[in-house]
Amino acid sequence: MDPSRRLAVLAGHIGDTREATIAHGSSRPDIAALQHLLDHDNHELRDRMKVFLAQNDIYIPRYDMDLRDSRELALQRLTIFCRKGFVSVEDFKQDPCRIFAAHELAALVDPSMATKMTVQFNLFGGTVLKLGTARHHDGLLRGIDNMDDIGCFALTELGFGNNAVEMQTTATWEPSSRQFIIHSPTALSQKYWITNSAVHAQWCVVFAQLLLHGNSQGIHGFLVRIRDQNMRPCKGVTIHDMGHKMGCNGVDNGKLSFDNYAVPRDALLDAFSQLEADGSFSSSIPKPRDRFLKVADQLLSGRICIASMMQSVSRLSLTIALRYAASRLAVGPTGHSDTPILDYQLQQRALLPLLARTVALQIGLNYVKDRYAAASGFNGAPVDPKIGLEVVVLCCAIKPLCAWNAEDCATTSRERCGGQGYLSVNRFGELIGFAHAGMTAEGDNRVLMQKVAKELLGMLLWPATQARLAAAETATAALAAGNLAAVHSTPGGDAAAAGKLAQMQLGPTGRAVAAGGVAGSVDRTTGSSVGVSVGVLGGVSESLSDAAQAGTLNLEVLRQLLQLREARLLRRLSQVMRGAAAAGSFFDAWMKQQSDMVQATANAYAEREVLEACVRQLQSPSLPPGVKELLVPLVTLYTAAAVERDLAWYLSQELLPPKVGRLVPGYVRHLVDVIGPNALQLVNAFGIPEHLVAAPIAANWEQYNTYDNQGELVDKTAPFRAPAGL
């Protein structure tokens, strides 16, 4: 179908208010440049994928479908996409960002398609690539790329999820037959939640305890066939369909168990551990527990894949909600329905902090992508252990932030769109379900944050960490005294850079300008503003508006607060856990008494890392001035909203006096008011073309409701049929 006609079919309602373009963007150069920054990499590839997704009817969303058809649709969508050759599993060697970019685009089309992609290319394909050798690569990698060979990744067991190292599945070497016997001894040893396994997969990477001559050599991966050429389960393999779920029902999740299933010696993925025909075993990884960490390595890149998909959930949710809010008229000052609901502070206060956080998280995620790509180990180059650990912690931190934000964005957007948001065709239902999957997949968010905090305790001994925390403490006296003007001049750190951040103020159009007056002076050019009670600071009257208080807080002050929160929490957690260890109660303290502090510490680290990535962008000499003007209020709002959320902590720790604490909510409201006029242009910087937005309320929803649409974008009576030849 011609792309322009497809857009007309898809929307049936794209009127004169928006231009239906394939490579969606903005006529404003600063917005286009911001999109380029947020996209980060592979811009030409991204454009080609967007154009392709506009040219095939199979990518038009459908909702009222049988479970079997939903699964077939997700499979065919992914197969057609893969056979265009946009990405390859071997991109992990040269440019893993290509794979991450494909995940971002797939998530805009169909959460189920994207989920099947991440298992096929990352968990299954990436594991075969990294842990396998030529004997595995030669016969399989091409089939992984073009979907001729569909695989799954069997790590999680019914009784052993986050503690997978204790899994019960065994792979026992049988010398007489020179085979491994894979066995599931109990119901709890079933491989559980295995994507692609219920219907579509022929292959599986099975993780099992390797038993040699009665001794365990730790967990290893085995490439095994689970279905024959006729797609029947192999003898000794039991596959159960897990059925309908709360979301992503195009994904065929299954349970796998093995009854003394014999596989050849070559099934062992042997890049790091080898077993000779005579039964002699060797491994380049001395400790059995460390072998598990290596074989589960693709969970690390998987967390970036999940974070990338979750960012698409956030961007899409906000695009739909803000477009609808700009076009939905409700009561205005005259009593008539003549005012867009986007003008209401209620809408802006709910959506714009999420917009700012989503932009900040994208910059933070892009930083993590770069760090991972440089230390993935796929190219065989040695990785410095400290750098490797930093990358592990960053990957474990960014996924939870992006997944939680996706759920917040999807849920809040649905609510702020009222009844229209409850219609499946407007997409929030599938996005909420996808966000919940993201919070659990590739590591439960809270458990990942436990790992972040645990590793930070060890990294606390590093001189660089000690220096960072010490620098954060230099602002304590000035903050506690409410002397905000002195914060950026405290010793330690980059004083010049801090001064520049402190000087970034917000002008009347929401653009960043140099500070030009006494802190707390009123900018009379801002027009109307909302009066609030903000307390007294330096003689500023309580009756001044939010805008009048902008000069008393700035990005550098807020940055120091986030740095100080991380420093205080990490040191306090270290102190508490040292005491618990000395008393022999480390486990009880960690798991039963200090969970709040553990989570808060990890979150403080993660949010500070995201902020530092944003600051590096703002300070980059290559950043176009127009982009800086757009980013400063967004990054400032991200930081101010984080401080506002934890304001009680700052006050209870006496790191801020009450007179300063009272300023923070007003400052957040001011930032929201400043960003509001640019909201629609800012979501254009997400670069989502009309055919991927695909929600009636994001376009001419009045026209969509002039006919019996049955809540679909395509004819509901037309049965789904897979394209011929697949």
LOSE-787330 format. One line per 2 residues: number of its first residue (from 1); for each residue z, y, x of C-alpha. Coordinates in steps of 0.001 Angstrom, whole numbers. Each point is the difference from the previous one (the first is absolute). Example, Ala and Ser with C-alpha at 12.3 -4.5 7.8 and 13.67 -1.06 7.14 Angstrom:
residues 2
1) 7800/-4500/12300 | -660/3440/1370;
***
This chain:
residues 726
1) 0/0/0 | -776/3499/1194;
3) 3227/1667/1241 | -357/3021/-2306;
5) -505/-2268/-3018 | 2913/-2160/1051;
7) 2235/3057/31 | -1125/821/-3503;
9) 746/-3545/-1163 | 3302/-71/1835;
11) 1291/3219/-1405 | -2249/569/-2996;
13) 1825/3243/35 | -677/1832/3265;
15) -806/3397/-1353 | -698/3392/1443;
17) 3437/408/1554 | -607/-2270/2955;
19) -2910/-939/2172 | -498/-3773/159;
21) -674/-563/3657 | -46/-3207/1985;
23) 1580/1266/3212 | 2632/2016/-1796;
25) 1345/2999/1794 | 304/3746/-367;
27) -2143/3048/522 | 2967/1590/1761;
29) -292/-570/3747 | 3770/-150/443;
31) 350/-2742/-2623 | -2864/-1963/1546;
33) 1635/337/3421 | 3331/-1159/-1435;
35) -1721/-3072/-1451 | -1479/-709/3436;
37) 3486/181/1518 | 1595/-2222/-2649;
39) -2799/-2586/163 | 680/-74/3743;
41) -2669/-2455/1132 | -3295/-1711/-785;
43) -1235/2851/-2179 | -3598/-1234/-146;
45) 1149/-3519/-918 | 2197/1385/-2752;
47) -2918/1954/-1460 | -2247/-3079/61;
49) 2630/-2082/-1769 | 446/2659/-2687;
51) -3738/204/-633 | -275/-3791/-198;
53) 2864/-253/-2487 | -1876/2401/-2280;
55) -3122/-2125/-97 | 1229/-3229/-1555;
57) 1247/-387/-3559 | 2455/-2705/1031;
59) 2329/2696/1379 | 404/1726/-3375;
61) 3630/-672/-1031 | 616/-2518/-2792;
63) 3309/-688/-1697 | 99/-2364/-3005;
65) -941/-3155/1874 | 1001/-3639/96;
67) 2041/-973/3064 | -2787/-2264/1250;
69) -2586/2767/-332 | 2279/2519/1712;
71) 245/-2289/3008 | -3734/-626/101;
73) -703/3727/-244 | 2314/798/2915;
75) -1622/-2746/2085 | -3540/1164/-719;
77) 867/3629/659 | 1375/-939/3399;
79) -2839/-2394/818 | -2717/2545/-752;
81) 1837/2628/2030 | 515/-2319/2976;
83) -3607/-1143/77 | -1114/3578/575;
85) 1586/-312/3438 | 2201/3070/-116;
87) 2811/-1689/1927 | 635/-3116/2035;
89) 3178/-1815/929 | -1070/598/3594;
91) 498/3725/-570 | 3610/-729/895;
93) -1186/-271/3599 | -1967/3251/149;
95) 1066/2280/-2836 | 2646/-1259/-2443;
97) -205/3332/-1803 | -3273/-1224/-1553;
99) 1958/-2733/-1754 | 2713/2429/-1093;
101) -2673/2358/-1389 | -1544/-2851/-2005;
103) 3421/-728/-1499 | 351/3631/-1092;
105) -3370/-81/-1772 | 522/-3426/-1570;
107) 3344/1093/-1431 | -1724/2828/-1868;
109) -2350/-2489/-1645 | 2248/-2897/-937;
111) 3516/-914/1198 | -813/-3701/-320;
113) -3141/319/2100 | 1980/1896/2627;
115) 2782/-2608/27 | -2464/-2842/493;
117) -1625/2036/2774 | 3242/479/1919;
119) 686/-3734/-15 | -3571/-984/892;
121) -466/2478/2835 | 3482/711/1285;
123) 2432/-2808/-702 | -2444/-2894/68;
125) -2895/1326/2057 | 2084/2065/2397;
127) 2323/-2926/673 | -2909/-2345/723;
129) -1457/2636/2315 | 3225/706/1866;
131) 1673/-3395/107 | -3117/-2150/82;
133) -2456/-700/2801 | -3745/-587/186;
135) 268/-3344/-1813 | 1341/1868/-3036;
137) -2063/3188/340 | -3438/-1531/425;
139) -60/-1839/-3277 | 1905/2414/-2195;
141) -73/3724/842 | -3435/614/-1481;
143) 995/-1817/-3177 | 3127/2141/-247;
145) -2098/3156/239 | -2505/-989/-2688;
147) 2467/-1853/-2256 | -1693/-3384/439;
149) 3344/-1187/1348 | 2922/1317/-2025;
151) 3466/-439/1384 | 3658/555/-706;
153) 3177/513/1997 | 2899/-2376/-683;
155) 3161/1415/1539 | 2464/739/-2812;
157) 1799/-2955/-1563 | 1797/-146/-3312;
159) 3363/-195/1716 | -840/1908/3178;
161) -1553/3416/-388 | 1415/2632/2289;
163) 1695/-2707/2070 | -3274/-1812/581;
165) 1091/-1154/3445 | 2153/-2583/-1822;
167) -2929/-1415/-1997 | 39/-3725/-772;
169) -3695/-912/168 | -584/-2239/3012;
171) -2990/-897/2138 | 905/-3192/1844;
173) -2153/-1221/2868 | -959/-3645/-512;
175) -1022/-1425/3421 | -1571/-3162/-1412;
177) -2578/1872/-2087 | -19/3168/2104;
179) 488/2039/-3158 | 2525/2377/-1457;
181) 1705/-1072/-3210 | 757/3046/-2139;
183) 2719/-576/-2539 | 1998/1931/-2598;
185) 3316/-1881/-215 | 1605/1890/-2916;
187) -883/2161/-2978 | 1318/2983/1941;
189) -2583/-632/2725 | -2947/732/-2299;
191) -2189/2749/1384 | 439/2706/-2611;
193) -1975/3036/-1197 | -3007/-1085/2039;
195) -2850/2400/-820 | -3449/-1610/-442;
197) 1475/-3496/-143 | 90/-711/-3730;
199) -3774/41/-470 | -2148/1361/2799;
201) 1184/-1020/3481 | -1430/-2927/1956;
203) 2053/708/3126 | 3587/843/745;
205) 2014/1058/3013 | 3138/-2078/-555;
207) 3176/880/1874 | 2294/-2882/773;
209) 2718/-1185/2344 | -1814/-1791/2817;
211) 1813/-3282/730 | -834/-1797/3239;
213) 1764/-3208/948 | 2906/901/-2297;
215) 393/3536/1358 | -917/3265/-1711;
217) -2285/2330/1938 | 355/2791/-2545;
219) -2352/1224/-2672 | -3723/-236/650;
221) -3132/648/-2008 | -2467/-2705/-1016;
223) -3493/541/-1371 | -423/-2605/-2718;
225) -2456/-759/-2730 | 1666/-8/-3434;
227) -3111/-590/-2161 | -3071/-2112/575;
229) -3630/1065/-344 | 256/-435/-3778;
231) 3079/2266/-116 | 2323/-2861/-899;
233) 3415/-24/1734 | 1/-2274/3020;
235) 2003/-3210/-240 | 3550/787/1007;
237) -244/3645/-1123 | 1505/1123/-3310;
239) -981/3403/-1384 | 1699/1567/-3015;
241) -1237/3160/-1713 | 2747/2642/-360;
243) -1707/1532/-3019 | 286/3463/-1500;
245) 1928/2765/1780 | 1065/3572/-757;
247) -2992/1283/1958 | -2908/-971/2261;
249) -1046/-2812/-2336 | -3338/-301/1733;
251) 1938/-1577/2872 | 377/-3776/-190;
253) 3501/-561/1354 | 1048/-3588/431;
255) 2618/-2429/1273 | -947/-2470/2722;
257) 1746/-3162/1073 | -993/-2765/2381;
259) 723/-3720/-223 | -353/-1412/3522;
261) -3353/1730/329 | -1748/-1016/3232;
263) -1971/2649/1895 | -1711/-286/3405;
265) 1473/1238/3270 | -2513/2860/-15;
267) 1697/1403/-3104 | 2683/1533/2227;
269) -821/3672/611 | 390/-246/3729;
271) -486/3393/1623 | 3648/2/1119;
273) 1140/-3625/-369 | -2053/-3044/942;
275) 373/-3688/-703 | -2045/-2420/2078;
277) -1339/-3288/-1293 | 2736/-1862/1880;
279) 2661/1969/-1882 | 973/2330/2827;
281) 925/3464/-1252 | -72/3400/1687;
283) 492/3554/-1208 | -296/3431/1559;
285) 2932/1024/-2230 | 3130/-1669/1385;
287) 2402/384/-2936 | -737/-1825/-3274;
289) 1308/2911/-2124 | -2298/2413/1813;
291) -2933/-2244/-895 | 676/779/-3648;
293) -202/3728/697 | -3386/-512/1631;
295) -1480/-2244/-2676 | 1078/2436/-2721;
297) -1564/2899/1904 | -2548/813/-2715;
299) 2821/1084/-2269 | 120/3088/2214;
301) -3579/1104/-630 | 497/-1233/-3550;
303) 2624/2671/-477 | -2566/2627/978;
305) -2475/-1575/-2430 | 2606/140/-2765;
307) 920/3593/886 | -3685/959/-71;
309) -425/-1515/-3457 | 3195/1637/-1237;
311) -1273/3387/1142 | -3057/-581/-2170;
313) 2324/-659/-2944 | 1773/3299/645;
315) -3172/2012/502 | -1699/-1455/-3068;
317) 3054/456/-2238 | 399/3638/970;
319) -3716/708/-340 | -33/-1350/-3551;
321) 3241/1698/-1033 | -822/3418/1436;
323) -3516/28/-1431 | 1351/-871/-3418;
325) 2752/2594/272 | -2604/2652/825;
327) -2047/-820/-3103 | 2678/-844/-2581;
329) 921/3117/-1954 | 3389/437/-1612;
331) 2148/2784/-1360 | -223/3346/1781;
333) 1759/3357/-341 | -1854/750/-3250;
335) 987/-3276/-1604 | -3562/-1310/142;
337) -1212/-2998/1977 | -1685/2083/2663;
339) 1958/-793/3168 | -751/-2885/2397;
341) 3101/-2106/445 | -565/264/3755;
343) 1240/3585/-343 | 3412/-1274/-1097;
345) 2684/-236/2649 | 956/-3349/-1552;
347) -3353/-1485/1054 | -152/1698/3363;
349) 3578/-873/945 | -708/-3666/-779;
351) -3419/-374/1633 | -325/2459/2865;
353) 2859/-1309/2183 | -1676/-3396/-320;
355) -3302/1566/1002 | 1615/1505/3087;
357) 1717/-3282/873 | -3241/-1938/-407;
359) -1826/2345/2383 | 2829/-234/2528;
361) 135/-3799/-243 | -3750/-204/557;
363) 358/1937/3241 | 2928/-2211/983;
365) -1947/-3156/-846 | -2965/1196/2043;
367) 2322/382/2976 | 1291/-3549/-483;
369) -3578/-1302/-193 | -762/1571/3368;
371) 3165/-1398/1560 | -756/-3486/-1334;
373) -3646/68/1109 | 1074/839/3550;
375) 2547/-2829/165 | -1331/-2733/-2288;
377) -566/-2488/2821 | -3314/-1188/-1450;
379) -1871/1116/3108 | 2235/-2100/2234;
381) 1399/2999/1869 | 3738/-192/716;
383) 2192/2208/-2181 | 3095/1684/1385;
385) 2958/-1616/-1830 | 1540/3374/-873;
387) -3265/1284/-1431 | -436/-3248/-1879;
389) 3447/349/-1534 | -661/3601/-979;
391) -3151/-1121/-1813 | 1888/-2772/-1798;
393) 2602/2486/-1210 | -2630/2520/-1097;
395) -1918/-2638/-1980 | 3192/-1236/-1633;
397) 967/3578/-919 | -3281/1392/-1328;
399) -719/-2806/-2470 | 3175/528/-2056;
401) -468/3775/-96 | -3577/-328/-1237;
403) 813/-2721/-2548 | 2981/1837/-1471;
405) -2039/3180/-179 | -2830/-1860/-1752;
407) 2392/-1218/-2678 | 1443/3495/-393;
409) -3466/1544/-254 | -1339/-2566/-2478;
411) 3102/-8/-2217 | 489/3768/4;
413) -3712/616/-603 | 7/-2418/-2923;
415) 2978/1744/-1540 | -1424/3485/507;
417) -3247/-1094/-1698 | 1884/-1044/-3123;
419) -1617/-2510/-2321 | -3333/287/1773;
421) 1670/-1342/3113 | 1010/-3130/-1901;
423) -3599/-1062/-620 | -1197/-2605/2471;
425) -3339/1766/308 | 1749/2960/1609;
427) 1106/-2351/2782 | 3714/662/446;
429) 1035/-3441/-1248 | -1940/-1857/2695;
431) 1114/2515/2606 | 3686/-444/-862;
433) -376/-3782/216 | -1807/347/3334;
435) 2729/2265/1370 | 2635/-2583/-856;
437) -2033/-2653/1795 | -169/2320/3005;
439) 3773/392/59 | 378/-3761/493;
441) -3132/-1171/1836 | 93/-422/3785;
443) 3759/499/-9 | 2378/1264/-2681;
445) 414/3731/501 | 3767/-74/299;
447) -27/-2934/2386 | -2561/1782/2163;
449) 2273/3024/93 | 2812/-2270/1173;
451) -2219/-1079/2872 | -795/3637/808;
453) 3692/857/186 | 778/-3092/2079;
455) -2678/828/2562 | 1090/3629/114;
457) 3473/-1108/1077 | -1562/-1672/3023;
459) -2308/2945/676 | 3033/2272/-24;
461) 561/-1068/3609 | -3381/1366/1068;
463) 176/3331/1872 | -2784/1442/-2165;
465) 1942/-787/-3164 | 3189/1457/1428;
467) -1856/3170/950 | -1525/336/-3467;
469) 3344/-376/-1743 | 1690/2402/2390;
471) -2694/2605/-642 | 563/-362/-3727;
473) 3682/833/389 | -716/3369/1659;
475) -640/1578/-3401 | 3294/-1165/-1505;
477) 2045/3154/542 | -2703/2353/-1281;
479) -651/-2127/-3092 | 3672/-443/-828;
481) 529/3751/295 | -3004/759/-2197;
483) -1652/1893/2843 | -3485/-1267/-753;
485) -1733/2630/2076 | 1588/-1506/3120;
487) -1107/-3562/-659 | -3407/229/1648;
489) 1465/1574/3132 | 2587/-2689/718;
491) -228/-1585/3473 | -1727/-3328/409;
493) -3362/-1144/-1293 | -3115/2114/-91;
495) 1377/3437/-780 | -3413/1663/-4;
497) -1407/-2511/-2444 | 3095/257/-2152;
499) -371/3743/-80 | -3581/-309/-1195;
501) 1095/-2321/-2804 | 2741/2418/-988;
503) -2562/2782/-205 | -2251/-1882/-2419;
505) 677/1702/-3311 | -1736/-241/-3341;
507) -2115/2853/-1209 | -837/895/-3603;
509) -2791/-2584/-280 | 1970/-2824/1544;
511) -1605/432/3403 | 1981/-70/3205;
513) 340/3408/1627 | 2090/1409/2820;
515) 3426/1150/-1072 | -28/3735/-241;
517) 3332/1173/-1296 | 3726/-442/-3;
519) 1121/-3397/-1242 | 766/217/-3654;
521) -2189/3007/-723 | -1981/-82/-3228;
523) -3787/-412/113 | -1013/2261/-2858;
525) -3581/-1288/105 | 853/-3451/-1349;
527) -277/1061/-3605 | 2172/-1625/-2629;
529) 2773/-2301/1124 | 2763/-2023/-1528;
531) 3436/1513/386 | 2798/-2358/1019;
533) 3526/118/1237 | -232/-798/3690;
535) 3263/1226/1424 | 599/2519/2742;
537) -1277/-236/3553 | 47/2903/2408;
539) 506/2493/-2771 | -2846/-1258/-2195;
541) 848/443/-3662 | 356/-2962/-2330;
543) -2405/1641/-2438 | -3018/-156/2310;
545) -2876/-2320/-891 | -867/-3310/1661;
547) -2842/1732/1830 | 2405/2557/1414;
549) 1948/-2758/1698 | -2976/-1497/1835;
551) 830/1851/3186 | 3469/-1532/289;
553) -1317/-3535/352 | -3022/-1189/1939;
555) -1580/-3142/1316 | 1887/56/3302;
557) 3381/284/-1712 | -880/-2912/-2268;
559) -1330/-1994/2944 | 3280/452/1832;
561) 1846/-1263/-3057 | -2044/-3204/-125;
563) 467/-526/3728 | 3726/550/-291;
565) 326/-2394/-2943 | -1636/-2779/1980;
567) 2162/699/3068 | 3275/40/-1927;
569) -760/-3098/-2054 | -1238/-2054/2935;
571) 2972/849/2184 | 2450/-633/-2818;
573) -1638/-3344/-805 | 162/-970/3656;
575) 3669/904/156 | 843/-1986/-3125;
577) -1944/-3055/1080 | 1484/-14/3489;
579) 3423/-69/-1582 | -1040/-2783/-2347;
581) -1455/-2025/2868 | 3222/394/1960;
583) 1924/-1290/-2999 | -2362/-2930/-466;
585) -1231/1251/-3374 | -3464/1336/806;
587) -1745/-2011/-2734 | 2455/1013/-2722;
589) -191/3646/1017 | -3800/-9/135;
591) -708/-2002/-3145 | 3011/640/-2221;
593) 1604/3325/939 | -2428/2447/1634;
595) -3250/-605/-1861 | -192/3619/-1208;
597) 320/1321/3533 | -2513/-2532/1331;
599) -2578/1065/-2574 | 699/3704/428;
601) -371/-234/3774 | -3341/-1763/-188;
603) -1287/2407/-2631 | 1105/3008/2047;
605) -1876/-1345/3015 | -3131/-703/-2054;
607) -88/3393/-1677 | 603/1772/3299;
609) -2870/-1931/1625 | -2333/1015/-2831;
611) 1047/3619/392 | -551/-68/3758;
613) -3516/-1366/-549 | -664/2909/-2355;
615) 1399/2519/2473 | -2249/-1347/2732;
617) -2954/589/-2280 | 1126/3542/-781;
619) 421/759/3688 | -3327/-1533/1015;
621) -2345/2636/1446 | -2951/-1800/-1601;
623) 1368/370/-3536 | -2209/2430/-1956;
625) 1938/3083/-1151 | -929/-612/-3619;
627) 1468/-3498/113 | 3193/1287/1577;
629) 335/2513/-2828 | -184/-2844/-2511;
631) 2249/-2394/1921 | 2929/2296/777;
633) 1250/303/-3609 | -603/-3701/-621;
635) 1879/-1147/3093 | 2744/2516/-711;
637) 344/-1266/-3576 | 115/-3622/1215;
639) 2860/930/2310 | 1825/2262/-2443;
641) -124/-2653/-2729 | 1489/-2547/2419;
643) 2835/2394/824 | 537/744/-3692;
645) 252/-3727/-794 | 2708/-450/2646;
647) 1630/3381/-504 | 3347/-1508/-973;
649) 101/-1822/3349 | -702/3173/2001;
651) 2715/1858/-1885 | 2561/-2806/199;
653) -599/-303/3757 | 467/3785/278;
655) -3379/321/1690 | -948/2708/-2479;
657) 2289/2511/-1661 | -168/174/-3808;
659) -1667/3416/125 | -2964/-1553/1818;
661) 34/-3158/-2092 | -444/2126/-3110;
663) -3245/1339/1427 | -1730/-3351/339;
665) -907/-737/-3663 | -1276/3536/-402;
667) -2093/-344/3138 | -1514/-3232/-1318;
669) -871/1756/-3260 | -1564/2832/1960;
671) -2155/-2395/2017 | -1088/-1762/-3183;
673) -966/3363/-1500 | -1967/898/3134;
675) -1927/-3302/106 | -679/-122/-3747;
677) -3182/2135/-54 | -1579/-2268/2642;
679) 1023/-3317/-1579 | -3400/-1048/-1325;
681) -1761/925/3224 | 2614/-1881/2011;
683) -609/-3267/-1866 | -3702/488/733;
685) 1018/-378/3640 | 895/-3607/-822;
687) -3755/-585/-138 | -39/-2270/-3063;
689) -3448/124/-1650 | -289/81/-3768;
691) -1079/-3622/-305 | 3165/-1114/1799;
693) 2329/2279/-1979 | -1364/-1775/-3087;
695) 2604/1294/-2467 | -1081/1824/-3171;
697) 2893/2461/117 | -1143/1140/3433;
699) -3256/1266/-1505 | -1185/906/-3528;
701) 2502/-2039/-1941 | -929/1732/-3258;
703) -3543/-1357/222 | 1341/-3454/859;
705) 1853/-27/-3324 | -3011/836/-2187;
707) -988/-3660/-354 | 1694/-3387/-406;
709) 620/-596/3703 | 2430/-2927/-469;
711) 1934/1258/3029 | -2782/-1039/2378;
713) -2647/1632/2164 | -2515/-2745/-760;
715) -984/-1798/-3196 | 2975/-2178/-848;
717) -2196/-2557/-1764 | -2079/-673/3118;
719) 1325/-3170/1698 | 658/40/3703;
721) -2537/-1941/2007 | -2/-367/3750;
723) -3158/1320/1647 | -2611/-2662/606;
725) -297/-1430/3472 | 3647/296/1036;
***
